[in-house]
Amino acid sequence: ELKRVCSVCGAEETKKDLATVTLSKNSFVYSGKVQKPVVVVKDSKGRIIPSAGYTITYSKGCKAVGKYALKLTFKGNYRGTINRTYTIVPKATSISSVLSGKKTFTINWKKQTTESSGYEVQYATASSFKGAKTVAVTSSKITSKKIAAVTSKRKYYVRVCAYKKVGNTKYYSAWSGVKTVVVK
C-alpha cells in the first residue's frame, strides 16, 4: 500500500493511484548480459517522481531466460512499495527450408541451443494462422520436423519458434518468418 506523507503537517494520504510505475520494456530477448528495464514513476498528476524518492531492488540474475521481479521502495514524501515483473525470452530462430513430399512436408530451421529447450512448429492453410496446428519438438538439438497427414495440392504456411522451460513455465521467442509450401 502506497501512502503520500505531507512534508508540512505529516498527514498521510492513501490511494491506489498515488503513483504509476512504467517499465521501458516488459520483455527482453536473451543477450547473455544482465537486462533491466528503465523505470519511470509518476505521481497522480503525471509529474515524474525523481529517483531520489525511491529505491529499486531487482531479482538476482536478470540474465537468463525467465521471469524477474523488481520492487520499488518509496521514501521521502511517499511510503510503501510497488512490485513489477518482466521477462527475458529466448532468441528467435529462422527457417532454412520447407520441402514438399507426398501428403507431407519437412521443415528445417537453424539451431538455437543457447537458453532454449526446444521448438514449436506451427502450420496452417490460412496466412493468418487461424486454425493452425502446433507441433512441439522437445530438444533444442533437433532442427527439422516432418509433418504428415496434410492435404495434397494445398498450400501451407509454416513458422517456428524456440522456447525454454523454466520450472513449469515455457518462455517463447518471437516466431520466425513465415514460409509457404504446396504439398505434393
N, C-alpha and C positions, 0 to 999 in steps of 0.2 A: 504494500500500500504506500503510495507516494503522498507526501504532505508538503505543503509550502508553509514556511515559517516567516512571519513578518519580522523584518530586521529592526523595526522600531519598538513594537509592543510585545513581540514574541507569540502572538496568536497563531494558531495552526489552522490551515485550510486543507481539507481532504476531499479530493475529487478524482474520478477515474481519468479525466482528460487534462490533468495539470501539465503533462508533458508528453510529447510524441517522440519516439525514437525511430529513426530511419537508417537502415543499413544501405551502403552503396551497392552491395550485391547480396543476394540471398543464396547464391550458388556460385562456386568456382570450379574450374576444370583442373584436375590434378596437374601439378607442375614440378613436384619434387621439392618445392620450397614451402615455407610457412606462409599461409594465406589468411589474412584477416580483413574484414570489411571496414571501410571508413564509417564512423558513426556520427550522425548529426542529431542533436537533441534540441527540440524547440519547445518553448512554453505554450500555454493555451492561447496566446495572442499571436503565435507564429514567429516570435523572436528567438534567435539562437541562444541557447544556454551555453556559455563558454565552458571549455573542458575543465577549467578550474572548479566548476560546480559539481563535478562527479569524477569517480574513478571507474575504469573498466577492467574487469578481470575476465580473461579468456580461459577456455578449457585447455588442458595440456595437449601439446602436439600441433594441431591446426595445420597438418601437413599431409597426412594420408587420406584416402577416400573415407568419408564418414560424415557424421553429424557433429557439430560443435556448438557450444553454448558460450554466450558472453553475458556478464552480469554488470549492470551499471549501478553503482552505489553512490547516492547523492549526498552532498554535503553543503554547507553554507545555508542559503535560504530554502533549500529543499531537503527532505529527509525520505529515506526509503530506498527501494531497489526496483529495477525493471530488468527482466530477463528476456533474451532473444536467442534464436538459433539460426545457423546457416549450415550449408552442406558443401562438401568437396566431392565431385563426381569423377569417374574415370575419363580418360581421353577417348575420343571417338575413333572408330576405325573406318576404313573405306573399302568398297567392293572392288576386287580385282577383275572379276569376270562372272558372267552368268551364262552357263552352257545349256542349250536345249537338248532334250532327249525325247524318246517316245513315252508320252504321258508322264514325263519327269523333267526336272531341270536341276542343275547343280550350281550353287552359288559359292564363290571363293572370295575371301576377304583377307586384308592384311592383318597379321598377328599383332595383338595388343596385350602383352602379358604383364606390363607394369601396372600394378594396382587394379588388376582385373581377375575375375573368377571364371568368366565365360562370356557367352554372347546370346543375343536373341535375334533370330531371323524372322522378319515379318514379310508376308506376301499377300497380294490381293489383286482382284481383277479391276478395281477402281483406283485411279490415281490419288484419290483422297484417302485411300486405305480403309474405307468403310467396309465392314465385314471381313477385315483382314484376319488371317490365321498367323499365330505366332508359335515358333518352334525354339525351344531352349537348347543351347549347346553348353554343356556343363564343364567344359575345360577351356582355359584360355589358350591352350596349345593347339587345339583343333581349329583349322581355318577354312573348312568347307563343309557344306551340308547338301545332301541330295534330298530333294523334295519330290515325293512320289504321289500318285493318285491325283494328279491335276488333269485338267481337260485339254485334249488335243486341239490344235489350231486356235488356242485362246492366248491373249496377251496378258502377262502378269507383271505387276510392279513389285519390286523387291528392295528391301533395305535391311540394314543390320546395325545393332548397337552392342557395345560392351557393357558388362555390369560387374560389380563387385559385391559380394555378400559379406556384410559385417554384422555378426550376430544373426538375428532373424530378419534383418532388413537388407534389401537389394538397392544399390545406388546405380543408376543408369547414366551412360554417356548420352550425348546427342545422337540422333540417328545419322547414319551415313547418307550420302547422296543416294537418290533413287535410280535404279537401273531397270530396264524392261527386258522381257524375254517372251518370244512366241513359242509355245510348246509344240513339238512335232507330233 
